[in-house]
């Protein structure tokens, strides 16, 4: 592989990142779109439908009645705390303060979000969490995948349908797990950064192996990182 090809490969890998949680935990923590029920866009988002989806997700995640009630308690408490803080923020008035009225409450709201995110993290495993959160990132994941997948397929017209399907799955699973990992560890940026680093490391190995196996050629791509990821 010449230096130019190697550089292009590195750029693409940085753009796409990785698929699994880490080598030791990949079988237990990584999820794919097939693992979890995802409501389609035409389904009603009524409170009844949301409630039904929640209990269906709890069942798929293997939560018993006690665990489900515990999770609901955390969610209800979090929602009430955030609602109260938001109301106080809107009512805040500080005519002689050098800080805007919302500054203190922004801090408190962020603190509360981290507190309850950590409680949910402690209550659910990563894979259990994904059963509840996966559908939240369906649209964003598809948008990122379609762009990268189309670029690769157009540059490799000899790929079979089966190979194209595997390629799409590889890219989709990365982006999906990137969103979910970011959310699952949102309460601690240090842990979050470490986990995302593991994701990228594993993907780089898997993607390189995939390219070699199917002789995938990587064309020149835009080097601008416009994917919202932090790679430092």
Beta strands, then each sheet from edge to edge (+ up, - down):
end
